[in-house]
Structures are given as structure tokens and as C-alpha cells.
């Protein structure tokens, strides 16, 4: 009988950056730069987490928190691990961190054409509150603004 291995989520460290950058390139047409992620790892307002299973990086998430508001800047799952609960585990972890940090509202932007991400956020209680025309590049697309009050 094999034992089921659970996800492990921990704060991102500089040693995780090579793997996270690979995941960025696999997941986004306009990925964050390594310099941006390195800068965020030094910021007191940013928190990043990696999710691993059996040592393999399956996903990561990053947020900026200020004045009782948390903005999700990124959630990414490895293409091979999609639809296996990785994004949900990361989002649940962010919600738990938000409650500890006395966050009142969670904000995010999502590509209008990213139906899977939009459905995921809707399922988790986020509501549409606005639009940023032409916000994304490669391809040019609107960003939909979503919020969740905790």
C-alpha cells in the first residue's frame, strides 16, 4: 500500500527562484522578471509561497498586503499539475494568511479571456468590480478586477 503524499506549502526563498521562473515562463505570456520577484522577496509588503509535493515544485503564489488589503499578484500551477488542487491549496493558504494578518478584502486582476481562472475565482467567492482596458500585453486584453470581502 502506497502512502498518499500531501502538498507542502512554505514561504518562497531565493533558492526557489530558478524553478519559479521556469513556472512563470510556462504559465504566462508576460511573466514576472526575476528582478521583480527578487525585489518582492525583500519587501515587507510582499509574501510569496511555494507548493511542493515529494520535493517537486507544483505551484506558487504571491501577494502584496497593505492597510488591510491583500492583492494577489500571481498564482501559478505547473502544467502537469493543473486541475489537481494546487491552485486551491495555494488560495486557501493565502486566505488563512489574510485572516491572521487582519486583511479585510482580497483583490486581484484576471485576463478577461482566461475562463478557467475566472471560474476558479468565482467559485471561491470573488466578485467583479471593474475593468482595466488593454491592461495585458501579448495579447492585448482587458483585465477584470475582482474582490472578496473576508
Secondary structure, DSSP 8 states (H G I E B T S, - for coil): -------EEEE--GGGHHHHHHHHHHH-TT---HHHHHHHHH-TTEEEEEEEETTEEEEEEEEEEETTEEEEEEEEE-GGGTTTTHHHHHHHHHHHHHHHTT--EEEEEEETT-HHHHHHHHHTT-EEEEEEEEEETTTTEEEEEEEEE-
